[in-house]
Every structure is written in structure tokens, then in C-alpha cells.
């Protein structure tokens, strides 16, 4: 994977929880373009990050290693 970019869209804070909406994009090992939306829930305790939970699509590990044109991401 290369050319990874993260674009942050929204932050929602309520007490010690922050929800982050973002889009990540990259060029995969097989040269295909990948882009998808993600949601992270960040828990804060005593002013420090206590836990981060990410909700995202799963990319099969073999997709990241596939030669060009052999694999594609399907919804």
C-alpha cells in the first residue's frame, strides 16, 4: 500500500468521547485505488487517549499483495 491519505470530515465530542468521521484512500499493492469511509470512537480519560475503536471495512490481506489486475474490491 502506498500514497495513503486521510481526510477528516467531522468530529463529534460529548464528554470524554469523540467520534471522528474520515475517508482513507491509498494505492494498493496490486495498483488498484482504494477509498472508503471510516468512523473512530475515541475515549478520553484524565486528559489522555484511553481507547480508540475503529469501525471500517475489512480489506482481505491477499488483496494488498495481489499482482495488478488480479483482484478488485467489491462492496
Secondary structure, 3 states (H helix, E strand, C coil): CEEEEEEEEEEEEECCEEEEEEEEEEECCCCCEEEEEEEEEEEEECCEEEEEEEECCCCCHHHHHCCCCCCCCCC
